[in-house]
Amino acid sequence: MKILLVHGLFMRPLVMQVLASRLRVFGHEVLVFGYGFLPSQDRLHAQFVECVNSYAPDAIIGHSMGGLIALDADSHQHFTCSVSKILCLGSPIAGSSVARKVKSSPFRFLLSKAARKILSKGARNFAHGGTIVGVIAGTDERIGFNTLVRAYQGPGDGTVRLEETMGLVVDRRAEVHVGHTAMLFSQEVFFLI
């Protein structure tokens, strides 16, 4: 199976290499899509769609904002290939309370205009086109951006509230006791993929 991996905000493609290596051991062909810290939404969308159309993956696995990037591009039906699955790891499908709080704070410069829009909105406008959407949500909230900005109370992975990983667009869902970034390295998460 051909799999495209998409990292989250403030990350680089390197952070996806452990997951990529594990997938390759099981015979999958893997490519990692990377983007800069402050891309414009149009540029990010165009680069992602070009990557998907040239690589033609069977599935896309996106961490955090990476999952939202994949859902957004798929919902606009700009892919010339058929992507059968999109798996979101800790993606705020219902929008991110942390991003909304940062957006209205003196620290809003940390998020590009595109990141503020993508993370705040979530995947509410996703239109199912036959793509199966899965979510793996973390429940270990000890470390993450929420510990700094206190945007939400209740269960979550430290950056994304558990409730934010739910939505009408989700076909399959699982919860694992792991933090937001740690899920990329978790053996338990990998075996759910």
Sequence and secondary structure as in RCSB ss.txt:
>XXXX:A:sequence
MKILLVHGLFMRPLVMQVLASRLRVFGHEVLVFGYGFLPSQDRLHAQFVECVNSYAPDAIIGHSMGGLIALDADS
HQHFTCSVSKILCLGSPIAGSSVARKVKSSPFRFLLSKAARKILSKGARNFAHGGTIVGVIAGTDERIGFNTLVR
AYQGPGDGTVRLEETMGLVVDRRAEVHVGHTAMLFSQEVFFLI
>XXXX:A:secstr
 EEEEE  TT  GGGGHHHHHHHHHTT EEEEE   SS  HHHHHHHHHHHHHHH  SEEEEETHHHHHHHHHHH
TT  SS   EEEEES  TT  HHHHHHHTSTTGGGS HHHHHHHHHTTTT   SS EEEEEEE   SSSTHHHH 
   SSBSSSSBGGGG  TT SEEEEES  TTGGGT HHHHHH 
